[in-house]
Amino acid sequence: MEIIFFQLPKNDGENHIHGGIGTDMKVWNFKLKIPIKNLKLIFSFFDSDGDNGYPGNMKLHVTYKQIMKIMCHISLKRLVIN
């Protein structure tokens, strides 16, 4: 078995935190679903191989779901695609 090291960009002094630099500044796709109850707003983003130093492609999904009139449920998912 070969060990491969990847150098990720430093974004907190000498450290790499929160997935890198700029993902929050990119244009994400979104869908608005308006069922009878529980409004949903779904954001998605495709991060290509090598972006921010990470190997492999990755899909990110963030879902905001209204629960009743005063609550919001947030769901984060990622799918790594080799």
SULPELIN-V548132 format. One record per residue. PHI is phi in degrees with one decimal (* if undefined). PSI is psi in whole degrees, -180 to 180 (999 if undefined). OMEGA is omega in radians with two decimals (* if undefined). Layout:
<<PHI | PSI | OMEGA> <PHI | PSI | OMEGA>>
This chain:
<<* | 131 | 3.13> <-96.1 | 136 | 3.09> <-96.9 | 127 | -3.14> <-117.2 | 130 | 3.10> <-104.6 | 141 | 3.09> <-118.7 | 130 | 3.10> <-90.0 | 115 | 3.13> <-94.2 | 149 | -3.11> <-65.3 | 139 | 3.12> <-80.7 | 127 | -3.14> <-132.1 | 10 | 3.09> <-148.0 | 75 | -3.05> <68.0 | -120 | 3.12> <-91.9 | 7 | -3.03> <-112.5 | 163 | 3.05> <-118.0 | 116 | -3.11> <-128.9 | 158 | 3.00> <57.2 | 33 | 2.98> <82.8 | 3 | 3.03> <116.1 | -158 | -3.02> <-115.1 | 126 | 2.94> <93.8 | -9 | 3.14> <-60.2 | -35 | 3.13> <-71.3 | -15 | -3.10> <-101.5 | -1 | -3.14> <-85.1 | 161 | 3.13> <-81.9 | 121 | 3.13> <-99.9 | 152 | 2.99> <-80.4 | 156 | 3.08> <-148.6 | 154 | 3.05> <-132.2 | 140 | 3.04> <-111.0 | 121 | 3.12> <-110.7 | 126 | -3.08> <-120.4 | 78 | 3.04> <-78.4 | -177 | 3.13> <-60.0 | -39 | 3.09> <-128.4 | 161 | 3.00> <60.7 | 71 | 3.04> <-54.5 | 138 | 3.13> <-127.9 | 140 | 3.01> <-123.8 | 119 | -3.05> <-116.3 | 121 | 3.06> <-103.8 | 142 | 3.08> <-140.6 | 154 | -3.07> <-152.1 | 139 | 3.07> <-106.2 | 121 | 3.14> <-106.4 | 115 | -3.03> <-80.1 | 160 | 3.14> <-50.8 | 128 | 3.09> <92.8 | -15 | 3.14> <-64.3 | 131 | -3.08> <58.8 | 21 | 3.08> <85.2 | -2 | -3.11> <-84.0 | 138 | 3.09> <-81.0 | 147 | 3.08> <85.0 | 159 | 3.08> <-86.1 | 154 | -3.12> <-145.9 | 138 | 3.01> <-106.2 | 133 | 3.10> <-114.5 | 139 | 3.10> <-133.0 | 132 | 3.04> <-126.3 | 125 | -3.12> <-118.3 | 127 | 3.00> <-105.8 | 123 | -3.09> <-125.9 | 125 | 3.11> <-75.5 | 130 | 3.07> <-119.5 | 116 | -3.01> <60.4 | -149 | -3.11> <-101.6 | -15 | -3.01> <-120.7 | 1 | -3.07> <-120.9 | 154 | 3.12> <-135.5 | 130 | 3.07> <-103.6 | 130 | 3.14> <-113.6 | 128 | -3.14> <-122.2 | 130 | 3.11> <-116.4 | 132 | 3.11> <-137.3 | 147 | 3.03> <-136.9 | 146 | 3.13> <-129.9 | 118 | 3.12> <-90.8 | 130 | -3.09> <-116.0 | 118 | 3.14> <-92.2 | 999 | *>>
